[in-house]
Amino acid sequence: MTINPWLVEKVSELRERVSEEDLRTNYELNCKEGPLKGLSWENHVLYRALRSAMNRSPFLRTRLALFDLPEKTKKGLYLLGVDCMADLLQVTEEELLALEREKGYDAREVMDYLKGLDHRLTHSPERTNKMSRTRGLWRIPLPGTALEFNLNRPTLYPEWFDVYYRRFGHFGKEEEAAPVFRSAPTIVLRGENIPDDYKEFFSATENLFESYEKCCVECGIQPRIGLPVMPDADVCGIYREGIKAIVDIFERTDLLKDVMPGEYLSATDERKLNIVESLMDHEAFQLLLISHVELKIDIENIVIFLKECLEGKHSRYYAERVKPIDPILKRLICTLRKKVSDEMLRERYREALEQTPGLSWEEFIIQAAMAEP
């Protein structure tokens, strides 16, 4: 097999620093019975060379999402197989040019970006084998083929996120819960009479996003997912935004350290909490992951609560039947919705909630419609 020239160079550097005896000892400890069990001797050397290079140069650990490149080009590189700088430097110039049009990135833009960082791609007439910390040995996909879904490559790109959410990110029996949300009585979500299950869910959401923003600040990145408007009956939508915040942190940081992203993302709630216990040196990240588990449990409890409502229980929480809307008010609301976008109304609603926390969305729309000149 043709090993990528950049990786060959890192193997040479490793062998200059580490003796054959030490490499063999490490192989016996980690690849026969340890965490890398099953890795061949050849791939072990490649893996050690990559890890050694990344440990010696933090630059090589720079995440793809943090590259100073247009979003379209970064997405194209992701589809090519790149997750970090060490991956990109293992792409030969020939490989980069071969899939430029198919993956939708600008190859010259990428090469100029690397040149500005005093780096250049290597050359090879053949597809090369590369080494990744999260995926092991890998190769760029052939033209016309797509990369397989990989749990260890978290990203908010729909190609990955939608598959992840469907397979692992959803809460328990989410599909079965859909008719429950549609059929259950409307629940009052303002004032003091909010059901405890909803209170706990909204509290977990606030904790999750507070921890998410702290993690972003500590890692020097801007949050990409905003705190959803609450209280809101669309708890499924709020839950999904919380999952996006988790994936965003995994995509742009290395806070998980030696734990593979897929190990956490596919774990049971109990296993997730066990992983959290190993992250004692980062409080905000710990709280983020704990809130993730709590959010899932809380929304599952809401489903149980709504099933009981369908059985006639908890009637004290039901909203009163809505009276027919006044024709004049209806016309004012229609005029408002035509003049002001949903996005702008949501922003104005958030501002109004700061002054009147118990204000419902319906009350806000009525007030806004009547105040509109």
C-alpha positions in Angstrom: 0.0 0.0 0.0 1.2 3.6 -0.7 1.6 5.5 2.5 1.1 9.2 2.3 4.4 11.0 2.0 3.6 13.4 4.8 2.9 10.5 7.1 6.1 8.7 6.0 8.0 11.7 7.1 6.4 11.6 10.5 7.3 7.9 10.8 10.9 8.8 10.1 10.8 11.5 12.8 9.3 9.1 15.3 12.0 6.5 14.7 14.7 9.1 15.3 13.2 9.8 18.7 12.0 6.3 19.8 13.9 3.1 19.7 12.6 -0.1 18.1 12.5 -1.7 21.5 10.3 1.0 22.9 7.9 0.8 20.0 7.7 -3.0 20.4 7.0 -2.7 24.1 4.2 -0.1 23.5 2.8 -2.4 20.8 2.6 -5.3 23.2 0.9 -3.2 25.8 -1.7 -1.5 23.7 -2.3 -3.6 20.6 -2.4 -7.1 22.0 -4.6 -6.6 25.0 -4.9 -2.8 25.4 -7.1 0.0 23.9 -5.7 -0.5 20.4 -6.2 -4.3 20.5 -6.2 -5.8 17.0 -4.1 -3.0 15.4 -1.3 -4.4 13.1 2.3 -3.6 13.8 2.5 -1.5 10.6 -0.6 0.5 11.5 0.6 0.8 15.1 3.7 2.6 13.9 1.7 4.9 11.7 -0.7 5.6 14.6 2.2 6.3 17.0 3.8 8.6 14.4 0.6 10.6 13.9 -0.1 10.9 17.7 3.5 11.9 18.3 3.4 14.6 15.7 0.0 16.0 16.9 1.3 16.0 20.5 4.4 17.9 19.5 2.5 20.4 17.3 -1.0 21.6 18.5 -1.3 23.2 15.1 -2.0 19.7 13.6 -5.0 19.3 15.9 -6.7 22.4 14.5 -10.3 21.4 13.8 -11.7 21.7 10.3 -14.5 24.0 11.5 -11.8 26.5 12.7 -10.0 26.7 9.3 -10.0 30.2 7.9 -11.8 29.1 4.8 -15.3 29.7 3.3 -18.0 27.4 4.7 -18.5 25.9 1.2 -14.9 24.8 1.0 -14.8 23.5 4.6 -17.9 21.4 3.9 -16.2 20.0 0.7 -13.1 19.1 2.7 -15.3 17.3 5.2 -16.9 15.3 2.4 -13.3 14.5 1.2 -12.5 13.0 4.6 -10.8 15.9 6.4 -11.5 16.6 10.1 -8.4 18.4 11.3 -5.1 19.9 10.0 -3.2 16.6 10.2 -5.9 15.1 7.9 -5.6 17.9 5.4 -1.8 17.6 5.2 -2.1 14.0 4.4 -4.2 14.9 1.3 -1.9 15.0 -1.8 -2.2 17.8 -4.3 -3.3 15.3 -6.9 -6.0 14.0 -4.6 -7.2 17.5 -3.8 -7.4 18.5 -7.4 -9.1 15.2 -8.5 -12.3 15.8 -6.4 -12.5 19.6 -6.4 -15.5 19.8 -8.7 -17.4 16.8 -7.2 -17.0 17.9 -3.5 -17.6 21.6 -4.3 -14.4 23.2 -2.8 -11.8 25.5 -4.3 -8.5 23.6 -4.4 -6.4 26.6 -5.2 -8.0 28.4 -2.2 -7.0 25.5 0.1 -3.4 25.4 -1.2 -3.1 29.2 -0.8 -4.4 28.9 2.7 -1.8 26.3 3.6 0.9 28.4 1.9 0.0 31.3 4.1 0.6 29.0 7.1 4.0 27.9 5.6 2.7 24.5 4.6 2.3 22.7 1.3 0.7 19.5 0.2 2.8 16.5 -0.9 2.6 14.7 -4.2 1.9 11.1 -5.2 0.7 9.6 -8.5 -1.5 7.1 -6.5 -4.2 7.4 -3.9 -2.5 7.2 -0.5 -3.3 5.6 2.8 -3.6 8.0 5.7 -3.9 7.7 9.4 -6.5 9.4 11.6 -6.7 9.4 15.4 -10.4 8.8 15.3 -10.8 6.6 12.2 -7.5 4.7 11.9 -6.3 3.9 8.4 -8.3 5.8 5.7 -8.4 6.7 2.1 -10.1 9.5 0.2 -13.3 8.1 -1.5 -13.2 7.3 -5.2 -14.9 9.8 -7.5 -18.7 9.2 -7.4 -18.7 7.6 -4.0 -19.6 9.1 -0.6 -18.0 8.7 2.7 -19.8 6.3 5.0 -21.5 7.8 8.1 -18.9 7.8 11.0 -19.9 8.5 14.6 -16.4 9.8 15.3 -16.8 12.6 12.7 -19.5 14.8 14.4 -20.6 17.8 12.5 -23.7 20.0 12.1 -23.7 19.4 8.4 -27.2 17.8 7.6 -25.5 14.9 5.9 -24.1 13.8 9.2 -26.4 15.4 11.9 -29.7 14.1 10.4 -28.4 10.5 10.3 -27.0 10.8 13.8 -30.2 12.2 15.3 -32.3 9.5 13.6 -30.0 6.7 14.8 -28.7 7.8 18.2 -29.6 11.4 19.1 -33.4 11.0 19.5 -35.0 10.5 22.9 -36.7 7.1 23.8 -39.5 6.1 21.4 -39.6 9.5 19.9 -41.5 8.3 16.8 -44.2 6.7 19.0 -44.5 9.9 21.0 -45.4 12.1 17.9 -49.1 11.3 18.0 -49.1 11.9 21.8 -47.8 15.5 21.2 -50.4 16.0 18.5 -53.4 14.6 20.5 -52.7 15.7 24.1 -54.6 18.7 25.5 -52.9 22.1 25.3 -50.9 22.6 28.5 -50.6 26.0 30.2 -46.9 27.0 30.1 -47.0 30.3 31.8 -47.3 31.6 35.3 -46.9 29.3 38.3 -49.1 26.5 37.0 -46.5 24.9 34.7 -46.3 21.1 35.2 -43.1 20.0 37.1 -42.0 17.8 34.1 -42.0 20.9 31.9 -40.2 23.0 34.5 -37.5 20.4 34.8 -37.1 20.2 31.1 -36.8 24.0 30.6 -34.4 24.2 33.6 -32.2 21.4 32.0 -32.3 23.3 28.7 -31.1 26.5 30.4 -28.3 24.7 32.2 -27.2 23.0 29.0 -27.0 26.2 27.0 -25.4 28.1 29.8 -22.7 25.4 30.0 -22.4 25.3 26.2 -21.8 29.1 26.1 -19.1 28.8 28.8 -17.4 26.0 26.9 -17.4 28.2 23.8 -15.9 31.1 25.7 -13.2 29.0 27.3 -12.3 27.5 23.9 -12.2 30.9 22.2 -15.1 30.1 19.8 -18.5 31.7 19.1 -21.6 29.8 20.0 -23.4 28.6 16.8 -26.6 27.5 18.5 -28.8 30.0 20.4 -30.9 29.3 23.4 -34.4 28.4 22.2 -37.4 30.6 23.2 -38.9 29.2 26.4 -41.4 28.3 27.7 -42.6 26.7 24.4 -44.8 23.7 23.7 -42.4 22.5 21.0 -40.2 20.6 23.4 -39.1 18.3 20.6 -37.7 21.2 18.7 -36.0 22.5 21.9 -34.5 19.1 22.5 -33.1 18.9 19.0 -31.4 22.3 19.4 -29.8 21.0 22.6 -28.4 18.0 20.7 -27.0 20.4 18.1 -25.2 22.3 20.9 -23.5 19.0 22.0 -22.5 18.1 18.5 -21.2 21.6 17.9 -18.8 21.3 20.9 -17.6 17.9 19.7 -17.1 19.2 16.2 -15.0 22.3 17.1 -13.1 21.3 20.3 -11.1 18.4 21.7 -12.6 18.6 25.2 -13.4 14.8 25.1 -9.6 14.3 25.0 -8.9 10.5 24.9 -12.6 9.5 24.6 -13.7 8.9 21.0 -16.8 11.1 20.1 -18.7 8.0 18.9 -18.2 6.3 22.2 -20.1 9.0 24.0 -22.6 9.8 21.3 -23.8 6.2 21.0 -23.6 5.4 24.7 -26.5 4.7 27.1 -27.4 7.4 29.6 -25.5 5.4 32.3 -22.4 5.1 30.2 -22.5 8.7 29.3 -22.5 9.7 33.0 -19.5 7.3 33.5 -17.6 9.1 30.8 -18.5 12.4 32.4 -16.9 11.3 35.7 -13.6 11.0 33.8 -13.6 14.6 32.8 -12.9 16.1 36.2 -10.7 18.9 34.9 -13.4 20.7 33.0 -16.4 21.7 35.0 -18.4 23.5 32.3 -18.0 20.6 29.9 -19.0 18.2 32.6 -22.2 20.2 33.3 -22.9 20.3 29.6 -22.9 16.6 29.2 -24.8 16.0 32.5 -27.5 18.4 31.2 -27.6 16.5 27.9 -28.6 13.3 29.8 -31.1 15.2 32.0 -32.7 16.8 28.9 -33.3 13.4 27.4 -34.8 12.0 30.6 -37.0 15.1 31.1 -38.5 15.0 27.7 -39.3 11.3 28.1 -41.0 12.2 31.3 -43.1 14.9 29.4 -44.3 12.1 27.1 -45.4 10.0 30.0 -47.2 13.1 31.5 -49.0 13.8 28.2 -50.0 10.1 27.9 -51.7 10.5 31.3 -53.4 13.7 30.1 -54.9 11.6 27.2 -56.3 9.4 30.0 -58.1 12.4 31.5 -55.5 13.1 34.3 -53.9 16.4 35.2 -56.8 18.5 34.0 -55.8 21.4 36.2 -52.9 22.1 33.8 -55.1 22.3 30.6 -55.4 25.5 28.8 -58.9 26.9 28.4 -60.6 26.5 25.0 -59.7 29.4 22.8 -62.6 31.7 22.1 -63.3 32.6 18.5 -61.0 35.4 17.5 -62.5 38.9 16.9 -62.6 39.6 13.1 -61.0 43.0 13.5 -58.2 41.6 15.6 -57.8 38.8 13.1 -57.3 41.3 10.3 -54.7 43.2 12.4 -52.8 40.0 13.1 -52.8 39.1 9.4 -51.5 42.6 8.5 -48.7 42.3 11.2 -47.6 38.8 9.9 -47.4 40.2 6.3 -45.3 43.2 7.4 -43.0 41.6 9.9 -41.0 38.3 9.4 -41.3 35.4 11.8 -37.7 35.8 12.7 -38.1 39.4 13.6 -41.2 38.6 15.7 -39.4 35.9 17.6 -36.6 38.4 18.3 -39.1 41.0 19.6 -40.8 38.3 21.7 -37.4 37.4 23.3 -37.0 41.1 24.2 -40.5 41.3 25.6 -40.0 38.2 27.8 -37.1 40.0 29.5 -39.6 42.6 30.7 -42.6 40.3 31.1 -41.4 36.7 31.8 -44.9 35.2 31.9 -46.0 36.7 28.5 -47.3 34.0 26.2 -46.6 34.0 22.5 -50.4 34.5 21.7 -50.6 37.4 24.1 -47.5 39.0 22.5 -48.9 38.6 19.0 -52.2 40.3 20.0 -50.4 43.2 21.7 -48.0 43.6 18.7 -50.9 43.6 16.2 -52.8 46.2 18.1 -49.7 48.4 18.5 -48.8 48.2 14.8 -49.5 51.6 13.1 
